[in-house]
Amino acid sequence: MGEIINLNRARKARDKAEARATAAANRAAHGRTKGEKTAADAERARIQQLLDQSKRED
């Protein structure tokens, strides 16, 4: 005979596992410090300024 399982516990365990996976993905995508964000913004602005300065007028 098979093992008896509690369906509520199984459902809750499945939901918790999905929530942990989603949280890990969000941490990877959005888990940068304020310093890293400002450094990236400054680098983006520097590159944009360099491109603007090297454009030729028609």
Backbone bond lengths (Angstrom), bond angles and torsions (degrees), N, CA, C in turn:
res aa  C-N    CA-C-N  psi(-1)  N-CA   C-N-CA  omega(-1)  CA-C   N-CA-C  phi
1 M - - - 1.440 - - 1.525 109.18 -
2 G 1.306 115.99 146.13 1.460 121.14 -177.59 1.513 112.49 -74.81
3 E 1.297 114.33 166.48 1.463 120.46 179.73 1.522 109.70 -78.00
4 I 1.294 116.33 137.64 1.462 121.71 179.00 1.525 108.29 -83.98
5 I 1.339 115.41 129.75 1.465 119.63 179.16 1.524 109.42 -122.56
6 N 1.309 115.07 152.50 1.454 121.49 175.70 1.528 107.15 -88.99
7 L 1.324 116.71 117.23 1.461 120.68 -175.25 1.528 112.01 -66.76
8 N 1.331 116.92 -33.10 1.464 118.93 177.75 1.518 110.85 -64.57
9 R 1.336 116.61 -42.76 1.467 119.93 178.59 1.518 111.04 -65.15
10 A 1.317 117.20 -40.34 1.466 121.10 179.59 1.529 110.44 -63.95
11 R 1.329 116.68 -43.18 1.459 120.98 179.55 1.522 110.85 -64.04
12 K 1.329 117.13 -45.12 1.460 121.25 -179.97 1.525 111.13 -64.93
13 A 1.305 117.94 -38.58 1.464 121.31 178.25 1.528 110.31 -65.51
14 R 1.326 116.73 -40.69 1.467 121.03 177.67 1.530 110.59 -63.44
15 D 1.330 117.26 -45.21 1.458 121.47 179.56 1.522 111.49 -62.95
16 K 1.335 117.31 -40.12 1.467 120.73 178.86 1.520 110.82 -65.38
17 A 1.320 117.33 -38.99 1.462 121.00 178.76 1.525 110.62 -64.77
18 E 1.330 117.41 -41.08 1.459 121.14 177.39 1.524 110.81 -64.91
19 A 1.327 116.93 -40.61 1.466 120.82 179.26 1.524 110.76 -64.81
20 R 1.341 117.15 -39.38 1.466 120.32 177.32 1.524 111.12 -63.82
21 A 1.328 117.56 -40.32 1.460 121.32 179.38 1.523 110.91 -65.95
22 T 1.328 116.90 -41.73 1.457 121.23 178.05 1.522 110.78 -64.74
23 A 1.318 117.12 -41.86 1.461 121.44 179.64 1.522 110.68 -64.10
24 A 1.319 117.40 -39.25 1.459 120.40 178.78 1.525 110.88 -65.13
25 A 1.322 116.97 -39.82 1.459 120.45 177.86 1.527 111.00 -65.71
26 N 1.327 117.26 -40.15 1.465 120.81 178.56 1.520 111.43 -66.96
27 R 1.331 117.24 -37.90 1.463 119.96 177.81 1.518 110.75 -63.30
28 A 1.307 116.61 -39.15 1.461 120.25 179.76 1.530 110.83 -68.69
29 A 1.320 116.82 -37.66 1.460 120.33 -176.23 1.521 112.61 -80.29
30 H 1.314 117.70 -37.64 1.457 121.19 -171.50 1.514 113.50 -117.95
31 G 1.299 118.42 7.32 1.457 120.74 -171.78 1.512 114.55 -89.95
32 R 1.322 117.95 43.50 1.456 120.26 177.50 1.527 109.49 -95.89
33 T 1.324 115.63 149.66 1.458 119.64 178.45 1.524 109.24 -78.43
34 K 1.331 115.57 167.03 1.453 120.41 -179.73 1.522 110.61 -62.77
35 G 1.315 116.79 -38.42 1.457 120.97 178.35 1.517 112.55 -62.61
36 E 1.327 116.59 -41.51 1.464 120.43 177.80 1.520 111.22 -64.86
37 K 1.333 116.69 -39.45 1.467 120.07 178.70 1.517 111.46 -65.27
38 T 1.343 117.77 -44.78 1.461 120.27 -179.36 1.521 111.05 -67.71
39 A 1.332 118.02 -36.26 1.463 121.06 177.60 1.526 110.47 -64.60
40 A 1.316 117.19 -41.41 1.459 120.64 178.53 1.524 110.69 -66.03
41 D 1.328 117.46 -40.66 1.460 120.93 177.73 1.525 110.96 -63.94
42 A 1.321 117.64 -41.67 1.463 121.27 179.44 1.522 110.60 -64.90
43 E 1.315 117.20 -40.86 1.468 120.97 178.53 1.525 110.82 -65.20
44 R 1.328 116.81 -41.44 1.458 121.35 177.71 1.526 110.45 -62.39
45 A 1.333 117.83 -42.46 1.467 121.61 179.00 1.526 110.52 -66.15
46 R 1.335 117.76 -38.79 1.464 121.02 179.93 1.524 110.45 -64.67
47 I 1.317 117.48 -42.70 1.458 121.24 179.25 1.525 110.58 -65.59
48 Q 1.318 116.66 -41.62 1.466 120.55 179.11 1.529 110.71 -63.30
49 Q 1.315 117.95 -41.75 1.458 121.89 178.85 1.529 110.15 -64.82
50 L 1.313 117.74 -41.27 1.460 121.72 178.39 1.525 110.77 -61.82
51 L 1.334 117.16 -41.69 1.459 120.54 177.73 1.525 111.55 -66.32
52 D 1.323 116.90 -40.75 1.461 120.60 179.51 1.528 111.09 -64.18
53 Q 1.318 117.60 -37.21 1.459 120.87 -179.15 1.524 112.10 -72.48
54 S 1.299 118.28 -26.12 1.462 119.90 -176.17 1.529 113.05 -95.54
55 K 1.320 118.41 4.94 1.452 121.02 177.41 1.516 109.49 -74.46
56 R 1.321 114.51 147.12 1.452 120.64 177.77 1.521 108.71 -100.92
57 E 1.291 115.79 141.43 1.465 120.36 178.32 1.536 108.38 -84.28
58 D 1.320 116.62 144.58 1.464 120.83 179.15 1.503 110.80 -83.69
